[in-house]
Amino acid sequence: MIINTDLYNKISEKTMTKYSSYNISSFEENEIYVSEASVTCMLEDLLCEIHTLEEKIEDREQDIQDNYRRLNPEELIERIEY
């Protein structure tokens, strides 16, 4: 499969993986050939990254629900004066 070199580089950077690819002189300068197996790996790795980010979001939301509360005006004033 032929993909844009910038896209390939962004995916490699985000997944921290170097996928097998080939520069073929007959293609344009900003295009690269990536095998079907590598594209499958790229997609699987991107899905893993999405899953990891979703878990971080859920953890952050749970942390906020568990540990943060709204300050009443008196508490807010006390903190400001401190």
C-alpha positions as CSV (number, residue, x, y, z in Angstrom):
1,M,0.0,0.0,0.0
2,I,1.3,3.5,-0.9
3,I,0.9,6.1,1.9
4,N,2.1,9.6,2.5
5,T,5.5,9.8,4.1
6,D,4.4,12.4,6.7
7,L,1.5,10.1,7.7
8,Y,3.8,7.2,8.1
9,N,6.2,9.3,10.2
10,K,3.4,10.5,12.5
11,I,2.1,7.0,13.1
12,S,5.6,5.7,13.7
13,E,6.2,8.6,16.2
14,K,2.9,8.1,18.0
15,T,3.3,4.3,18.3
16,M,7.1,4.5,18.9
17,T,7.5,1.7,16.3
18,K,9.5,1.5,13.1
19,Y,7.4,-0.3,10.6
20,S,8.9,-2.0,7.5
21,S,8.6,0.3,4.5
22,Y,10.2,0.8,1.1
23,N,11.1,3.9,-0.8
24,I,10.7,3.1,-4.4
25,S,12.1,5.6,-6.9
26,S,9.0,5.3,-9.2
27,F,6.8,6.8,-6.5
28,E,6.6,10.4,-5.7
29,E,9.0,11.8,-3.2
30,N,6.5,12.1,-0.4
31,E,5.1,8.6,-0.8
32,I,6.3,5.3,0.7
33,Y,5.3,1.7,0.1
34,V,4.1,-0.2,3.2
35,S,3.2,-3.8,3.1
36,E,-0.3,-5.0,4.0
37,A,1.0,-6.7,7.2
38,S,2.7,-3.4,8.3
39,V,-0.5,-1.5,7.7
40,T,-2.4,-4.0,9.8
41,C,0.2,-3.6,12.6
42,M,-0.1,0.2,12.4
43,L,-3.8,0.0,12.7
44,E,-3.6,-2.4,15.7
45,D,-1.0,-0.2,17.4
46,L,-3.1,2.9,16.9
47,L,-6.1,1.2,18.4
48,C,-4.0,0.3,21.4
49,E,-2.9,3.9,21.7
50,I,-6.6,5.0,21.6
51,H,-7.5,2.4,24.3
52,T,-4.6,3.6,26.5
53,L,-5.7,7.2,26.1
54,E,-9.4,6.3,26.9
55,E,-8.2,4.6,30.1
56,K,-6.2,7.6,31.1
57,I,-9.3,9.8,30.6
58,E,-11.5,7.5,32.6
59,D,-8.9,7.4,35.4
60,R,-8.7,11.2,35.4
61,E,-12.4,11.5,35.5
62,Q,-12.7,9.0,38.4
63,D,-9.9,10.8,40.3
64,I,-11.8,14.1,39.9
65,Q,-15.0,12.5,41.2
66,D,-13.3,10.8,44.1
67,N,-11.0,13.6,45.2
68,Y,-12.3,17.0,44.3
69,R,-15.2,18.9,45.7
70,R,-16.6,22.3,45.2
71,L,-15.4,24.9,47.8
72,N,-18.0,27.0,49.6
73,P,-17.4,30.7,49.6
74,E,-16.0,30.7,53.2
75,E,-13.4,28.0,52.3
76,L,-12.5,29.9,49.1
77,I,-11.9,33.1,51.0
78,E,-9.8,31.3,53.6
79,R,-7.6,29.9,50.9
80,I,-7.2,33.2,49.2
81,E,-6.2,34.9,52.4
82,Y,-3.7,32.2,53.2
